Amino acid sequence: MLFQEVHGIPPQSDVDQVLVIGKFDGVHIGHQAILDTARNVAPPGTRLAVMSFNPHPTFVLTGDEAYLRTLTPPTEKLRILAELGVGSYYSIRFDKAFAAMDPEQFVVEFGTRLRARQIVVGEDFRFGRGGSGDTALLRTVGSRLGIGVTVVSPVVENGSKVSSSQIRAHLAAGRVEAAEALLGRPYTITGTVVHGGDCGRAIGFPTANLSGIDAYVMPKSGVYAVSAAVSERDKGEIVSHEEIWFGVLLAGGRTTISGDRFQLAVHLLGFSGDLYGKQCRVSFLRRIRDEQAFASAEELQAQLARDCDTTSAMVGLADVRLTGDLIRQGSAFVRTSFGKD
């Protein structure tokens, strides 16, 4: 778990820190490279800290409502950053007033308040009024304050800079494997299982319908092979070990004879039991097909059977339950452990 989590303007830090600043939407491999660099330049005895912003600055500055959804909502971002060894997390409320802050004031205010010994950012980092602050200004003001500044070059994959926008585009096109390559892990959405219409159960394919997922960027509608980590929670805390299953996920409108409300519903291969109220964290492994409309329940039933066969062939087993923390290995685990001939 994170040692310290602060929302809003943080208090004076009681320890020296290496401060990484950025949006960190997705905590993708480019962000991870920045964190790796921060660990490498950290003076002895300092704590690794991340300053991020909420809501997404692009939404505040442009009004683009697509950015009300994020690749990693706050809880998900905290979980990933904690796994990467971050000791302090500062979530700064980003609004028009904050966006208008003088860039030099920004460095002085947060550099001293957070006792930054080093500040580490990506080379395209911009800050302050109208984005007028850049890495050159950051170095100038940092030098005056006795703060070292390290600027990290972007990570490039297939000739393009890795970015959250690129990952969003992959998801919008259903390219979940491409998104995984840039994230360094499968794209994951966490929700709570709620009652649905029981249409799937009626034709022999019960599904877990996920609620509480509105903050996430949604993938293109369609049918996906997934892994799913299922656990019980009480007041936000996990009270049971995660059980990890493979499954078939339907994203979009109800894939029945009618209905068009976007949702995520997952059928777990080989599962029987009660999932209502449990937390389900689904990781997208591969897109199987487009969403379809069916003329009859029988046609839908036959297609879902084929989807399950496709997923079973991909993972190598039709009925598999795993326990532990293998979800973090995602499809890499599938391919290395179950994908061999």
GICORUR-V704696 format. One record per pair of residues at least 24 apart in sequence whose ideal C-beta (glycine too) atoms are under 10 Angstrom apart, sorted by sequence separation. I is the first residue (numbers start at 1). J is the second residue. D is the distance in whole Angstrom. If there is no record, write none. Layout:
[[I	J	D] [I	J	D]]
This chain:
[[18	42	4] [90	114	7] [103	127	6] [104	128	8] [105	129	9] [118	142	9] [157	181	7] [158	182	10] [189	213	6] [224	248	7] [225	249	8] [244	268	10] [245	269	7] [246	270	9] [247	271	8] [286	310	9] [314	338	8] [315	339	7] [316	340	8] [17	42	9] [18	43	8] [27	52	10] [52	77	7] [103	128	3] [157	182	6] [190	215	10] [191	216	9] [223	248	6] [224	249	5] [226	251	10] [243	268	9] [245	270	7] [246	271	10] [286	311	8] [313	338	10] [314	339	7] [316	341	9] [16	42	9] [17	43	10] [24	50	7] [52	78	10] [88	114	8] [101	127	8] [102	128	6] [103	129	7] [107	133	8] [116	142	8] [119	145	10] [125	151	8] [189	215	10] [190	216	8] [223	249	7] [224	250	8] [245	271	6] [285	311	8] [288	314	9] [312	338	10] [313	339	10] [16	43	7] [19	46	9] [24	51	9] [25	52	9] [50	77	9] [101	128	6] [102	129	6] [103	130	9] [106	133	6] [111	138	9] [124	151	10] [125	152	9] [155	182	9] [189	216	5] [222	249	9] [223	250	6] [224	251	6] [16	44	10] [18	46	5] [19	47	10] [20	48	7] [21	49	9] [22	50	8] [24	52	5] [25	53	10] [50	78	10] [99	127	9] [100	128	8] [101	129	6] [103	131	9] [104	132	10] [105	133	10] [119	147	6] [120	148	9] [121	149	8] [123	151	5] [188	216	9] [189	217	9] [222	250	8] [223	251	7] [243	271	9] [286	314	6] [16	45	7] [17	46	6] [18	47	7] [19	48	9] [20	49	7] [21	50	8] [22	51	8] [23	52	6] [24	53	9] [52	81	9] [99	128	8] [100	129	5] [103	132	5] [104	133	8] [116	145	8] [117	146	8] [118	147	7] [119	148	7] [120	149	8] [121	150	8] [122	151	7] [123	152	7] [124	153	10] [155	184	10] [187	216	9] [189	218	8] [221	250	9] [222	251	6] [223	252	9] [285	314	7] [286	315	10] [15	45	8] [16	46	5] [17	47	5] [18	48	5] [19	49	5] [20	50	5] [21	51	5] [22	52	7] [23	53	6] [98	128	10] [99	129	7] [100	130	8] [102	132	9] [103	133	3] [107	137	8] [111	141	8] [116	146	10] [117	147	7] [118	148	4] [119	149	5] [120	150	5] [121	151	6] [122	152	5] [123	153	6] [124	154	7] [187	217	8] [189	219	9] [219	249	9] [221	251	5] [222	252	7] [243	273	10] [285	315	8] [15	46	7] [16	47	7] [17	48	7] [18	49	7] [19	50	8] [20	51	7] [21	52	8] [22	53	9] [23	54	9] [25	56	6] [50	81	6] [99	130	8] [102	133	9] [103	134	8] [106	137	10] [107	138	6] [111	142	7] [116	147	5] [117	148	7] [118	149	7] [119	150	7] [120	151	8] [121	152	7] [122	153	8] [123	154	7] [220	251	7] [221	252	3] [251	282	10] [260	291	10] [15	47	5] [17	49	4] [18	50	10] [19	51	6] [20	52	9] [21	53	9] [25	57	10] [99	131	9] [101	133	9] [106	138	9] [107	139	10] [115	147	10] [116	148	9] [118	150	6] [119	151	9] [120	152	7] [122	154	6] [187	219	7] [219	251	6] [220	252	8] [221	253	7] [223	255	7] [14	47	10] [16	49	10] [17	50	10] [23	56	7] [25	58	9] [48	81	9] [60	93	10] [61	94	9] [104	137	7] [107	140	9] [108	141	7] [111	144	10] [112	145	7] [114	147	10] [116	149	9] [122	155	9] [218	251	7] [219	252	9] [222	255	9] [247	280	9] [249	282	6] [251	284	9] [260	293	10] [13	47	8] [15	49	9] [17	51	10] [23	57	6] [50	84	9] [60	94	5] [103	137	6] [104	138	10] [107	141	4] [108	142	10] [111	145	6] [112	146	10] [218	252	9] [221	255	9] [249	283	10] [259	293	10] [23	58	8] [59	94	9] [60	95	6] [61	96	8] [103	138	8] [106	141	9] [107	142	6] [111	146	9] [112	147	9] [243	278	9] [245	280	9] [247	282	8] [249	284	7] [258	293	8] [13	49	8] [48	84	9] [50	86	5] [58	94	10] [60	96	7] [104	140	9] [105	141	9] [108	144	9] [111	147	5] [230	266	10] [249	285	9] [251	287	9] [255	291	6] [257	293	7] [258	294	9] [48	85	6] [49	86	7] [50	87	9] [51	88	9] [52	89	7] [53	90	9] [54	91	5] [57	94	5] [104	141	5] [107	144	9] [108	145	7] [124	161	8] [187	224	10] [189	226	9] [193	230	8] [208	245	10] [242	279	9] [244	281	9] [245	282	10] [254	291	10] [255	292	7] [256	293	9] [257	294	6] [267	304	7] [48	86	5] [49	87	6] [50	88	7] [51	89	8] [52	90	7] [53	91	7] [54	92	7] [55	93	8] [56	94	8] [57	95	10] [60	98	8] [61	99	6] [103	141	8] [107	145	7] [111	149	10] [123	161	10] [179	217	10] [188	226	9] [226	264	9] [228	266	6] [230	268	8] [240	278	8] [247	285	10] [249	287	10] [250	288	10] [252	290	9] [253	291	7] [255	293	8] [256	294	7] [257	295	7] [270	308	10] [10	49	9] [47	86	9] [48	87	5] [49	88	4] [50	89	5] [51	90	4] [52	91	6] [53	92	5] [54	93	6] [55	94	6] [60	99	6] [108	147	10] [122	161	9] [124	163	9] [187	226	10] [188	227	9] [190	229	9] [208	247	8] [210	249	9] [221	260	10] [227	266	10] [228	267	10] [240	279	10] [242	281	8] [244	283	9] [246	285	8] [249	288	9] [252	291	4] [255	294	8] [257	296	7] [269	308	6] [47	87	4] [48	88	8] [49	89	7] [50	90	7] [51	91	8] [52	92	7] [53	93	8] [54	94	6] [55	95	9] [104	144	9] [107	147	8] [179	219	8] [186	226	8] [188	228	10] [207	247	9] [224	264	9] [226	266	6] [228	268	6] [248	288	7] [251	291	8] [252	292	10] [253	293	9] [257	297	7] [267	307	8] [10	51	8] [31	72	10] [46	87	9] [47	88	6] [48	89	10] [49	90	7] [50	91	9] [51	92	6] [53	94	4] [57	98	9] [122	163	10] [186	227	7] [188	229	9] [192	233	8] [207	248	9] [208	249	9] [209	250	10] [210	251	10] [221	262	7] [226	267	10] [227	268	10] [228	269	10] [230	271	8] [238	279	8] [250	291	7] [256	297	7] [267	308	7] [25	67	8] [52	94	9] [53	95	10] [57	99	7] [107	149	9] [207	249	9] [221	263	10] [224	266	9] [226	268	9] [257	299	9] [269	311	7] [270	312	9] [4	47	8] [6	49	10] [28	71	8] [176	219	6] [205	248	8] [207	250	7] [228	271	9] [230	273	9] [232	275	10] [236	279	10] [257	300	7] [269	312	6] [3	47	7] [23	67	10] [26	70	8] [27	71	8] [28	72	9] [175	219	9] [176	220	9] [218	262	7] [223	267	10] [225	269	10] [233	277	9] [256	300	6] [267	311	9] [283	327	6] [3	48	10] [4	49	8] [6	51	10] [25	70	5] [26	71	4] [27	72	6] [39	84	9] [53	98	8] [171	216	10] [172	217	8] [174	219	6] [175	220	8] [205	250	9] [209	254	10] [218	263	10] [219	264	9] [230	275	7] [232	277	8] [233	278	8] [255	300	7] [282	327	9] [283	328	9] [285	330	7] [286	331	7] [3	49	10] [8	54	10] [24	70	10] [25	71	5] [26	72	6] [35	81	8] [39	85	7] [53	99	10] [171	217	6] [172	218	9] [173	219	9] [174	220	4] [176	222	10] [218	264	8] [232	278	5] [233	279	5] [269	315	8] [281	327	7] [283	329	10] [284	330	9] [285	331	4] [2	49	10] [7	54	8] [23	70	9] [24	71	10] [25	72	6] [38	85	10] [39	86	10] [171	218	7] [172	219	8] [173	220	6] [174	221	8] [207	254	10] [228	275	10] [231	278	7] [232	279	7] [270	317	9] [283	330	5] [284	331	9] [285	332	10] [2	50	9] [24	72	7] [25	73	10] [32	80	9] [36	84	9] [38	86	9] [171	219	5] [172	220	6] [174	222	6] [176	224	7] [207	255	9] [216	264	9] [230	278	6] [231	279	5] [255	303	8] [269	317	8] [270	318	7] [271	319	9] [283	331	8] [285	333	10] [286	334	9] [27	76	9] [31	80	9] [35	84	6] [36	85	10] [168	217	6] [170	219	9] [171	220	7] [174	223	10] [176	225	9] [213	262	10] [230	279	7] [231	280	8] [255	304	8] [269	318	6] [270	319	3] [285	334	6] [26	76	10] [27	77	6] [31	81	9] [35	85	8] [167	217	8] [170	220	9] [174	224	8] [176	226	9] [200	250	8] [205	255	10] [213	263	9] [229	279	8] [230	280	5] [231	281	8] [269	319	6] [270	320	7] [271	321	8] [283	333	10] [285	335	9] [26	77	9] [35	86	7] [213	264	6] [229	280	7] [230	281	8] [268	319	10] [269	320	7] [270	321	7] [283	334	10] [25	77	8] [27	79	10] [32	84	7] [211	263	9] [228	280	6] [229	281	4] [230	282	10] [255	307	10] [268	320	10] [269	321	9] [24	77	6] [27	80	5] [31	84	9] [164	217	9] [203	256	9] [210	263	7] [211	264	9] [228	281	7] [229	282	8] [268	321	9] [26	80	9] [27	81	6] [200	254	9] [202	256	9] [209	263	6] [210	264	5] [226	280	10] [227	281	9] [228	282	5] [229	283	8] [250	304	9] [199	254	7] [200	255	9] [209	264	7] [210	265	7] [226	281	10] [227	282	7] [228	283	8] [24	80	9] [27	83	9] [199	255	9] [200	256	8] [207	263	9] [208	264	9] [209	265	5] [210	266	7] [226	282	5] [227	283	5] [248	304	7] [24	81	8] [27	84	7] [197	254	7] [199	256	5] [207	264	9] [208	265	7] [209	266	8] [226	283	6] [227	284	9] [250	307	9] [196	254	8] [199	257	9] [207	265	4] [208	266	5] [224	282	8] [226	284	6] [227	285	6] [248	306	10] [249	307	10] [27	86	10] [51	110	7] [197	256	8] [199	258	10] [206	265	10] [207	266	6] [208	267	8] [224	283	10] [225	284	8] [226	285	6] [248	307	5] [189	249	9] [199	259	8] [205	265	10] [207	267	5] [208	268	7] [224	284	5] [225	285	5] [226	286	9] [248	308	6] [20	81	10] [206	267	7] [207	268	9] [224	285	7] [225	286	5] [247	308	9] [248	309	10] [24	86	10] [189	251	9] [197	259	8] [205	267	5] [206	268	9] [224	286	7] [225	287	8] [246	308	10] [248	310	8] [249	311	9] [51	114	7] [204	267	10] [208	271	9] [224	287	5] [225	288	6] [248	311	5] [223	287	7] [224	288	6] [247	311	7] [248	312	9] [24	89	10] [49	114	6] [51	116	9] [200	265	7] [206	271	8] [219	284	6] [222	287	6] [223	288	5] [224	289	9] [246	311	6] [20	86	8] [49	115	9] [199	265	9] [200	266	10] [201	267	10] [206	272	9] [209	275	9] [222	288	7] [223	289	5] [246	312	8] [7	74	9] [47	114	10] [49	116	8] [196	263	8] [200	267	7] [206	273	10] [208	275	5] [209	276	9] [212	279	9] [213	280	10] [220	287	8] [222	289	6] [223	290	8] [47	115	9] [51	119	9] [197	265	10] [207	275	9] [208	276	8] [219	287	8] [222	290	5] [223	291	7] [246	314	8] [247	315	10] [5	74	9] [18	87	9] [19	88	9] [21	90	9] [46	115	9] [57	126	10] [61	130	10] [194	263	10] [196	265	6] [206	275	9] [210	279	10] [211	280	10] [213	282	9] [221	290	8] [222	291	5] [223	292	9] [246	315	5] [17	87	8] [18	88	10] [46	116	9] [47	117	10] [48	118	10] [49	119	10] [50	120	10] [51	121	10] [57	127	10] [61	131	9] [208	278	8] [210	280	6] [220	290	9] [221	291	4] [222	292	9] [246	316	10] [17	88	6] [19	90	9] [21	92	9] [23	94	9] [46	117	5] [209	280	10] [210	281	10] [220	291	9] [246	317	8] [15	87	9] [45	117	9] [46	118	7] [48	120	9] [191	263	10] [193	265	10] [208	280	6] [210	282	7] [246	318	9] [5	78	7] [15	88	8] [17	90	10] [191	264	7] [193	266	9] [246	319	9] [43	117	5] [57	131	10] [208	282	9] [245	319	9] [246	320	6] [13	88	7] [42	117	8] [43	118	7] [189	264	7] [191	266	10] [245	320	7] [246	321	9] [2	78	6] [5	81	10] [41	117	9] [42	118	7] [244	320	9] [245	321	6] [246	322	9] [1	78	8] [2	79	9] [5	82	9] [13	90	9] [41	118	5] [174	251	9] [244	321	7] [245	322	7] [1	79	9] [10	88	8] [42	120	9] [243	321	6] [244	322	4] [2	81	7] [3	82	9] [10	89	10] [41	120	7] [243	322	7] [244	323	7] [2	82	5] [10	90	5] [38	118	7] [40	120	9] [223	303	9] [242	322	9] [243	323	6] [244	324	7] [1	82	6] [5	86	10] [9	90	9] [10	91	9] [37	118	10] [38	119	9] [39	120	9] [193	274	9] [194	275	10] [195	276	6] [223	304	9] [242	323	7] [243	324	9] [244	325	8] [1	83	10] [4	86	10] [6	88	7] [7	89	9] [8	90	9] [10	92	8] [38	120	4] [193	275	4] [194	276	7] [195	277	10] [225	307	8] [241	323	6] [242	324	7] [244	326	6] [2	85	10] [3	86	9] [4	87	7] [5	88	8] [6	89	7] [7	90	8] [8	91	8] [9	92	7] [37	120	6] [38	121	10] [192	275	10] [193	276	6] [194	277	8] [223	306	10] [224	307	9] [225	308	10] [241	324	8] [242	325	7] [244	327	5] [2	86	6] [3	87	4] [4	88	4] [5	89	5] [6	90	5] [7	91	5] [8	92	7] [9	93	8] [36	120	10] [37	121	10] [192	276	9] [193	277	7] [223	307	5] [241	325	9] [242	326	9] [2	87	7] [3	88	6] [4	89	7] [5	90	8] [6	91	7] [7	92	8] [8	93	6] [21	106	9] [35	120	8] [37	122	10] [192	277	7] [193	278	5] [225	310	7] [226	311	8] [242	327	7] [244	329	10] [2	88	7] [3	89	9] [4	90	9] [5	91	8] [6	92	9] [7	93	8] [21	107	10] [34	120	6] [192	278	7] [193	279	8] [225	311	4] [2	89	5] [34	121	7] [192	279	6] [193	280	5] [223	310	9] [224	311	9] [225	312	9] [34	122	6] [191	279	8] [192	280	7] [223	311	9] [225	313	10] [227	315	8] [246	334	8] [9	98	9] [21	110	8] [33	122	9] [190	279	6] [191	280	6] [225	314	5] [244	333	9] [21	111	10] [190	280	7] [191	281	8] [225	315	7] [19	110	7] [31	122	8] [34	125	10] [189	280	9] [190	281	4] [191	282	8] [230	321	9] [19	111	7] [30	122	7] [72	164	9] [189	281	7] [190	282	8] [246	338	9] [21	114	10] [71	164	6] [188	281	6] [189	282	6] [190	283	10] [227	320	10] [229	322	9] [17	111	10] [70	164	9] [188	282	7] [189	283	8] [203	297	5] [229	323	10] [19	114	6] [21	116	9] [187	282	9] [188	283	5] [189	284	8] [202	297	8] [203	298	8] [205	300	9] [227	322	8] [229	324	10] [18	114	10] [19	115	9] [20	116	10] [71	167	6] [186	282	9] [187	283	7] [188	284	8] [205	301	7] [229	325	8] [17	114	6] [19	116	4] [67	164	10] [71	168	7] [186	283	4] [187	284	5] [203	300	6] [204	301	7] [207	304	9] [229	326	9] [230	327	10] [16	114	9] [17	115	6] [18	116	7] [19	117	8] [20	118	9] [21	119	7] [22	120	9] [67	165	10] [70	168	9] [185	283	8] [186	284	6] [187	285	10] [199	297	8] [203	301	4] [229	327	4] [13	112	9] [15	114	10] [16	115	5] [17	116	6] [18	117	6] [19	118	7] [20	119	8] [21	120	8] [22	121	6] [23	122	10] [69	168	9] [186	285	6] [202	301	9] [203	302	10] [205	304	5] [227	326	8] [228	327	8] [229	328	9] [9	109	9] [10	110	8] [12	112	9] [13	113	7] [15	115	7] [16	116	8] [17	117	7] [18	118	5] [19	119	5] [20	120	5] [21	121	5] [22	122	6] [71	171	8] [186	286	10] [200	300	9] [204	304	8] [205	305	8] [227	327	6] [9	110	9] [12	113	6] [13	114	5] [14	115	8] [16	117	5] [17	118	8] [18	119	8] [19	120	7] [20	121	7] [21	122	9] [67	168	9] [199	300	9] [200	301	10] [203	304	7] [204	305	8] [11	113	8] [12	114	8] [13	115	4] [15	117	10] [16	118	9] [17	119	9] [18	120	6] [19	121	9] [20	122	9] [22	124	10] [23	125	10] [66	168	8] [83	185	10] [203	305	10] [205	307	9] [227	329	9] [10	113	6] [11	114	10] [12	115	8] [13	116	8] [22	125	7] [80	183	10] [180	283	9] [205	308	8] [227	330	6] [9	113	8] [10	114	6] [21	125	7] [80	184	10] [180	284	8] [200	304	8] [226	330	10] [227	331	8] [43	148	9] [80	185	8] [179	284	8] [180	285	8] [226	331	9] [21	127	8] [58	164	9] [66	172	9] [180	286	9] [225	331	9] [227	333	8] [41	148	7] [58	165	9] [176	283	9] [177	284	9] [227	334	7] [6	114	10] [41	149	10] [56	164	9] [71	179	9] [80	188	9] [176	284	4] [177	285	8] [41	150	5] [79	188	10] [176	285	7] [177	286	6] [225	334	9] [40	150	9] [174	284	9] [176	286	7] [177	287	8] [41	152	10] [72	183	9] [79	190	9] [176	287	6] [38	150	7] [71	183	8] [76	188	7] [174	286	10] [175	287	7] [37	150	6] [76	189	9] [171	284	8] [174	287	5] [37	151	9] [38	152	9] [76	190	6] [173	287	9] [174	288	10] [37	152	5] [72	187	10] [75	190	8] [174	289	10] [34	150	9] [36	152	9] [37	153	10] [71	187	7] [72	188	9] [73	189	9] [174	290	8] [21	138	9] [34	151	10] [35	152	9] [71	188	9] [73	190	9] [34	152	5] [71	189	10] [33	152	6] [34	153	10] [33	153	8] [34	154	10] [31	152	10] [33	154	8] [34	155	9] [30	152	8] [33	155	5] [30	153	10] [32	155	8] [30	154	6] [31	155	9] [30	155	4] [29	155	5] [30	156	9] [28	155	8] [30	157	9] [19	147	8] [29	157	8] [33	162	9] [18	148	9] [20	150	10] [22	152	10] [32	162	10] [30	161	7] [31	162	9] [18	150	9] [20	152	9] [30	162	4] [29	162	6] [30	163	7] [31	164	9] [28	162	6] [30	164	9] [28	163	8] [26	162	9] [28	164	7] [30	166	10] [26	163	9] [27	164	9] [30	167	10] [25	163	9] [26	164	5] [28	166	9] [25	164	4] [26	165	10] [28	167	6] [73	212	10] [76	215	9] [188	327	8] [24	164	9] [25	165	9] [26	166	10] [73	213	9] [75	215	9] [76	216	8] [188	328	9] [23	164	7] [26	167	5] [73	214	9] [74	215	8] [186	327	9] [25	167	9] [26	168	8] [73	215	4] [185	327	9] [186	328	9] [188	330	8] [25	168	9] [72	215	9] [73	216	6] [185	328	7] [186	329	9] [187	330	9] [69	213	10] [72	216	9] [73	217	10] [185	329	8] [186	330	4] [69	214	8] [70	215	6] [71	216	8] [72	217	9] [185	330	6] [186	331	6] [68	214	9] [69	215	6] [70	216	7] [71	217	5] [184	330	10] [185	331	9] [186	332	9] [68	215	8] [69	216	6] [70	217	6] [183	330	10] [185	332	9] [186	333	10] [69	217	5] [184	332	10] [186	334	9] [68	217	10] [69	218	7] [67	217	9] [180	330	7] [28	179	9] [32	183	9] [33	184	10] [66	217	8] [180	331	6] [29	181	8] [30	182	8] [31	183	10] [32	184	6] [180	332	9] [26	179	9] [28	181	10] [29	182	6] [31	184	9] [32	185	10] [28	182	5] [29	183	7] [30	184	10] [177	331	7] [28	183	5] [29	184	4] [176	331	9] [26	182	8] [27	183	8] [28	184	7] [29	185	9] [26	183	6] [27	184	8] [28	185	9] [26	184	10] [27	185	9] [26	185	10] [26	187	9] [75	236	9] [26	217	9] [25	217	9] [79	281	10] [76	281	9] [83	325	10] [83	328	8] [80	328	10]]
